[in-house]
Amino acid sequence: MVQALKASELDVGIGLTEGWVAALGKQGNQAGFKLVGTFVETPLCWAISTGSKSDIASVQQLRGKTAGVSRTGSGSYVMAYVLAEQQGWLKSSKEDPFEFAPLENFKNLRAGVNSGQADFFMWEHFTSKRYFDNGEIKRIGEIYTPWSSWKIVARDPTDKRLETMAQRLNEGIAYYNDSKDEAVEYISTELDYSREDAQEWTKTVQFPKDVRGVGPGEIDKTIGILGMAGVLDANLSQSGDMIGIKKAARAHPK
């Protein structure tokens, strides 16, 4: 999507927060887009998985192990640094907390932890769950992104059509919130989730009432983590340069 936006093949994109911030941090104004909204307010839950017969039983055993990732700089790569930061492993050593094995995709990651190419990997919880249930891989923990998971970007933040788009998205979100049973039916029949998992998914995902705007605080946090991971230079990346539409301050009840 980054390339399509840059080539003017797309006007708007919706994707993972860290992906957009990474592109903006590396390419700056040459990226060809700005952050203009939030599509999902809740963080993304990543399951931490090992091979089905692995001796690893807890997150605390992962330091110095080989992390399977789809590619260097990807979400699964970045989340390894989020994990290390939360465990305090980045502060206590100048060495990288893990070795990394780029394995391209989810199927290869599952095979990799069972063949010994990697000791563990992280992937979205509900996508992973069916493989815990069938015994192919073993779940040893979970970790959440320290930022809301999905952001909206646009080539031109002043494009008047964005207001109409935001209104339509807000209407769709309101319909979803009033029609959870319909959503569960669709997810469980069309997206390869069990009905139980679909019901749980609706409990964990929260959409904003108004998708317009992005707050600088969570973008600053994202920049900091991506800097630790070596994905961008945090000293040269500013949230103000990345945000095209800033979230309006919300009044808090007294």
KAQUIMO-V292376 format. One record per run of one state. SS is the DSSP state (a for helix, b for strand, c for the rest). FROM is the first residue (numbers start at 1). LEN is the number of residues. Records with the same first field share a line. If there is no record, write none. Layout:
SS->FROM-LEN + FROM-LEN
//
This chain:
c->1-1 + 7-5 + 32-2 + 41-4 + 52-7 + 62-4 + 70-5 + 88-11 + 103-3 + 116-4 + 134-3 + 145-5 + 155-6 + 179-1 + 191-4 + 205-7 + 213-1 + 215-1 + 229-5 + 237-2 + 244-2 + 247-8
a->2-5 + 17-15 + 59-3 + 75-13 + 106-10 + 125-9 + 161-18 + 180-11 + 195-10 + 216-13 + 234-3 + 239-4
b->12-5 + 34-7 + 45-7 + 66-4 + 99-4 + 120-5 + 137-8 + 150-5 + 212-1 + 214-1 + 243-1 + 246-1
//
